[in-house]
């Protein structure tokens, strides 16, 4: 399994960058996790929109789904240019009917509701879900393939259930929207200390901090998390690639 960070900013993308979007590949299957603002542009540094096999969304805040519309039009235009494309599955929860309906567009994309209580199969991936603490319905994902495990927290404040959900993961892709001296609980986000504690208690092999704040010295996030977690810690960067 291979993870490539496409975008990693929380809230909105910084200049020339992107908010949440992560490409996961295994056995030639290309799965995009979240599709926030700027993701479609940055994705094309790695592969073309018509090469995607599936998309899955944690929730419907714009920094996680804003580029679904432009992804749909990119594939539509490729069809006009003579490239026959299959209807792209876009997995999302159905607890916001208005947003879920937008995932289906002509015969370009097909919205498919995942059941958070049941594991989902998408290509070679098996994906299980955990509801997070966030102002809107949002789901963390435990993604397994080839004997490897990637856990993506989505957006959430810390909750004890993350420990079991993330247990022994090869990579924990953990949101980190606040510094250690701040509390993100009311906003539904974690800070660097909580990310480190989660990684340590779950016994993960590697921690990647993502969904980053737009201020301060971002390297401090690693310093703060390392006080809690003794393993490998990296800060998400554009096109950071990790082979599990």
HUVENNOR-V903298 format. One record per residue. N is the residue number from 1. PHI is phi in radians with two decimals (* if undefined). OMEGA is omega in degrees with one decimal (* if undefined). NEAR is the number of other ideal C-beta (glycine too) atoms within 12 Angstrom. Layout:
# HUVENNOR-V903298
N:PHI:OMEGA:NEAR + N:PHI:OMEGA:NEAR
This chain:
# HUVENNOR-V903298
1:*:179.8:31 + 2:-2.22:176.5:29 + 3:-1.93:173.4:41 + 4:-2.22:177.8:35 + 5:-1.38:176.9:42 + 6:-1.67:176.8:46 + 7:-2.54:-169.9:44 + 8:-2.58:-179.3:46 + 9:-1.42:173.0:40 + 10:-1.55:173.7:40 + 11:1.44:179.2:28 + 12:-2.74:-179.0:23 + 13:-1.41:169.7:31 + 14:-1.21:-176.4:23 + 15:-0.87:176.6:9 + 16:1.13:-179.1:12 + 17:-2.25:-173.6:29 + 18:-2.47:170.5:43 + 19:-1.50:-162.3:40 + 20:-0.99:173.7:46 + 21:-2.98:-174.7:51 + 22:-2.45:180.0:50 + 23:-1.71:177.3:45 + 24:-2.10:-175.6:45 + 25:-2.21:173.5:33 + 26:-2.80:178.8:28 + 27:0.91:176.5:17 + 28:1.40:179.6:13 + 29:-1.64:-174.7:25 + 30:-1.94:-178.5:33 + 31:-1.97:176.4:44 + 32:-1.73:176.8:48 + 33:-1.73:-176.0:47 + 34:1.13:-172.7:53 + 35:-2.58:-175.3:49 + 36:-1.36:-176.8:45 + 37:-1.08:179.4:32 + 38:1.56:-174.6:33 + 39:-1.15:-176.8:44 + 40:-1.09:178.2:38 + 41:-1.10:-176.8:27 + 42:-1.27:178.5:35 + 43:-0.99:-174.8:35 + 44:-1.22:169.0:23 + 45:-1.31:-176.2:22 + 46:-2.00:177.1:30 + 47:-2.75:-177.5:24 + 48:-1.50:-177.8:20 + 49:-0.98:-179.0:37 + 50:-1.29:-180.0:29 + 51:-1.59:177.9:25 + 52:-1.18:176.7:42 + 53:-1.80:179.6:29 + 54:-2.93:174.6:38 + 55:-2.27:173.7:43 + 56:-2.35:-174.8:44 + 57:-2.03:176.2:52 + 58:-1.34:179.7:45 + 59:-2.93:-168.9:42 + 60:-1.94:168.4:35 + 61:-1.30:-172.9:33 + 62:-1.02:179.3:27 + 63:-1.26:176.5:40 + 64:-2.13:-177.4:48 + 65:-2.44:-173.0:42 + 66:-1.06:-175.2:31 + 67:-1.64:173.8:36 + 68:-1.07:-179.4:40 + 69:-1.07:-179.5:23 + 70:-1.30:172.4:26 + 71:-1.10:178.0:42 + 72:-1.06:-179.4:33 + 73:-1.25:176.4:20 + 74:-1.07:179.8:32 + 75:-1.25:175.3:33 + 76:-1.07:-178.6:23 + 77:-1.14:176.8:19 + 78:-1.07:175.2:22 + 79:-1.12:176.4:23 + 80:-1.07:-178.6:14 + 81:-1.47:174.5:13 + 82:1.74:177.8:9 + 83:-1.60:179.6:17 + 84:-1.33:-175.8:13 + 85:-2.07:174.4:27 + 86:-1.24:175.3:18 + 87:-1.12:-174.0:23 + 88:-1.40:175.6:37 + 89:-1.27:175.1:28 + 90:-2.11:-176.3:40 + 91:-1.54:176.6:40 + 92:-2.76:176.4:43 + 93:-1.37:-175.6:36 + 94:-1.88:-176.8:22 + 95:-1.49:168.6:22 + 96:-2.26:-170.9:22 + 97:-1.08:-179.0:16 + 98:-1.09:179.4:13 + 99:-1.23:-179.6:28 + 100:-1.09:-179.6:25 + 101:-1.06:-178.6:18 + 102:-1.20:-178.5:24 + 103:-1.29:177.2:35 + 104:-1.74:-179.6:24 + 105:-2.47:-179.4:23 + 106:0.84:173.6:14 + 107:-1.88:-176.6:15 + 108:-1.57:177.0:33 + 109:-2.32:179.2:37 + 110:-2.21:175.7:25 + 111:-1.24:179.4:32 + 112:-2.19:-177.9:24 + 113:-1.37:171.7:27 + 114:-1.55:175.2:33 + 115:-1.67:-175.5:17 + 116:-1.06:-178.8:28 + 117:-1.57:-175.7:12 + 118:-2.31:177.1:12 + 119:-1.16:-179.5:18 + 120:-1.87:172.6:28 + 121:-1.80:176.7:21 + 122:-2.36:-173.9:32 + 123:1.02:-179.9:27 + 124:-1.45:-173.3:24 + 125:-1.66:167.9:34 + 126:-1.94:-172.3:24 + 127:-2.13:173.1:34 + 128:-1.98:-166.7:29 + 129:-2.25:173.1:35 + 130:-2.43:177.4:30 + 131:-1.17:-176.5:28 + 132:-1.74:173.3:36 + 133:-1.65:-176.2:30 + 134:-2.65:-176.6:35 + 135:-1.09:175.5:19 + 136:-2.19:178.0:27 + 137:-0.98:-176.2:30 + 138:-2.57:-175.7:39 + 139:-2.28:168.8:42 + 140:-1.29:-177.1:44 + 141:-2.31:170.6:44 + 142:-1.93:-170.9:37 + 143:-1.93:-174.4:48 + 144:-2.16:175.6:27 + 145:-2.89:175.7:27 + 146:1.00:179.8:21 + 147:1.35:179.6:13 + 148:-1.99:-176.2:29 + 149:-2.31:171.6:34 + 150:-2.04:174.7:45 + 151:-1.97:177.3:49 + 152:-2.03:-174.1:49 + 153:-1.32:-167.5:54 + 154:1.07:177.6:50 + 155:-1.81:-178.9:41 + 156:-2.96:161.3:42 + 157:-1.34:-177.3:32 + 158:-1.15:172.0:36 + 159:-2.49:-175.3:25 + 160:-1.02:-177.7:17 + 161:-1.08:177.5:24 + 162:-1.10:-176.0:36 + 163:-1.08:179.4:24 + 164:-1.14:-177.3:19 + 165:-1.08:-176.1:33 + 166:-1.68:-169.9:41 + 167:-0.93:173.4:22 + 168:1.08:179.0:24 + 169:-1.12:175.5:38 + 170:-1.22:176.6:33 + 171:-2.40:171.2:42 + 172:-1.89:177.3:49 + 173:-1.63:-165.2:46 + 174:-1.98:175.8:50 + 175:-1.10:-175.5:52 + 176:-2.64:-171.9:49 + 177:-1.56:-177.4:43 + 178:-2.39:174.4:37 + 179:-1.39:-172.3:30 + 180:-1.08:-179.6:27 + 181:-1.58:-179.6:13 + 182:-2.06:173.5:24 + 183:-1.97:177.0:19 + 184:-1.79:-172.5:31 + 185:-1.00:-176.4:19 + 186:-1.18:179.1:13 + 187:-1.61:-179.0:24 + 188:1.35:-179.3:30 + 189:-2.41:177.4:37 + 190:-1.79:170.9:47 + 191:-1.88:-174.3:36 + 192:-1.12:179.7:44 + 193:-1.11:-179.4:31 + 194:-1.14:177.1:40 + 195:-1.07:178.0:50 + 196:-1.13:179.0:33 + 197:-1.12:177.9:31 + 198:-1.05:-179.7:42 + 199:-1.05:-178.3:44 + 200:-1.18:-175.5:27 + 201:-1.23:179.6:26 + 202:-1.52:178.0:35 + 203:1.17:-179.3:22 + 204:-1.34:-179.1:38 + 205:-1.49:-175.4:27 + 206:-2.61:179.8:32 + 207:-1.99:174.8:45 + 208:-2.00:179.4:42 + 209:-1.52:-177.2:47 + 210:-2.48:-175.9:51 + 211:0.94:-165.7:52 + 212:-1.49:177.6:44 + 213:-1.27:-175.3:31 + 214:-1.70:-174.5:20 + 215:-2.56:176.2:16 + 216:1.39:178.1:20 + 217:-1.61:-173.7:14 + 218:-1.10:177.5:29 + 219:-1.14:176.3:18 + 220:-1.09:179.6:25 + 221:-1.05:178.4:43 + 222:-1.16:179.9:31 + 223:-1.01:-178.2:21 + 224:-1.19:179.8:31 + 225:-1.12:-177.0:40 + 226:-1.22:175.3:26 + 227:-1.23:-178.1:21 + 228:-1.92:-173.8:29 + 229:-2.16:-176.3:35 + 230:-1.61:-178.9:17 + 231:-1.56:-178.9:27 + 232:-1.23:176.2:21 + 233:-2.22:174.7:33 + 234:-2.28:173.4:33 + 235:-1.69:179.9:32 + 236:-0.99:173.2:41 + 237:-2.38:178.7:25 + 238:-1.00:177.9:30 + 239:1.20:168.5:23 + 240:-1.01:-175.9:26 + 241:-2.14:-178.3:23 + 242:-2.31:174.5:29 + 243:-1.68:-178.3:17 + 244:-1.50:*:28
